[in-house]
């Protein structure tokens, strides 16, 4: 007996001890926690991230399936009752880590619905329902149509046709390949003051309807409008005045009330004749006509020239005689 106890102590104190077998892994996909949904036009867009690990922190090796359900929630809300009454969406596959699935929503118009998903492993096990997303389904908001653009001195002015009181404008630089939300307005028009002549842009417009809890219902996006704004001619100068000097006619006018003026062009016409350009005065709004002849009557007009070299319309003509 003493020999047996001695041998047993030697085994236990050495490195030859073998642990018992580990319990099998449950292989249950983790719950989805970021499910979100929004109405866009006549469909619900549902998005969530596919879990990559099990509840035990082990990488999921076999593709799971998804149990997505949509339906009005009972009051007071009960998850089991909702699950038993909600509509189960036909199976679909994930194309990447982020899932986006579109579901027609006409059958729920005028109702509030709750949406949730279960991720089911290849062994049929799941960790339960995701977070719930709630949507108040309405008739599809009006999709903006006939989006147009016109370059003005204040910027690129967009207009469109749509019924509604709230609109979003999205803009993409042709080289960026990504649309950014640039404006939310309450009228079917908006001026992009940052648009530059010669740069190509794409625009999308969307109607949206504010709802409770900072939610919105969205229309489908408009057809994209691609535009490269042309330079805008400056406005016609104003306040042209003239004084006959001893050997010249002195002209002055009010400077253009806008940036980017490169200079002015001076036009002169003899009495009854056509206008001809006689000078460029630079950015200073004055000019001395030393070529005017005594005893003759002239008409003058001034046009502004923009930074791109584009000439604007002429001012109202002014007639004066050099005695």
Secondary structure, 3 states (H helix, E strand, C coil): CHHHHHHHHHHHHCCCCCCCCCCCCCCCECCCCCCEEEEECCEEEEEEECCCEECCCCECCCCCEEEEEEECCCCCCCHHHHHHHCEECCCCCCCCCEEEEEEECHHHCCCEEEEEEEEECCCCCCCCCCCCEEEECCCCCCCCEEEEEEEECCEEEEEEECCCCCEEEEEEECCCCCCEEEEEECCCEEEECCCCCCCEEEEEEEEEEECHHHCEEECCCCCCEEEECCCCCCCCCEEEEEEECCCCEEEEEECCCCCCEEEEEEEEEECCCCCEEEEEEECCCEEEECCCCCCEEEEEEEEEEECCCCEEEECCCEEEEEC
